Amino acid sequence: VQLQASGGGLVQAGGSLRLSCAASGPASSSYGMGWFRQAPGKERDFVASISWSGGNTYYADSVKGRFTISRDNAKNTVYLQMNSLKPEDTAVYYCALDTNYSGSYNYSWAFEYDSWGQGTLVTVSS
């Protein structure tokens, strides 16, 4: 499976961005998707995840109420709508795919994911 993330850029604090992640190649018939981010000098942190049906979504406390994860299975694409952006949201954002995603918990550990995209940089200026 190949994942291609896009949509990053420079935005002022309070602004919005929508990230996209398109999956291509062999994959199981259903899979969960997640977004992580990594700021300079910091570890990769969980942002959000979503089940195949979209019925289960989970968010890090730091983004809850501001970010929304969604997916379009017909396009094999997952989205991350980011509103009310803050300078501390500045990071490289990575999408990831988990073929064993049940949706029963948040799947916030990076090791749980099978495939990763290349990352897209989000910079929020103050």
Secondary structure, 3 states (H helix, E strand, C coil): CEEEEECCEEEECCCCEEEEEEEECCCCCCCEEEEEEECCCCCEEEEEEECCCCCCEEECCCCCCCEEEEEECCCCEEEEEECCCCHHHCEEEEEEEECCCCCCCCCCCHHHCCEECCCEEEEEEC
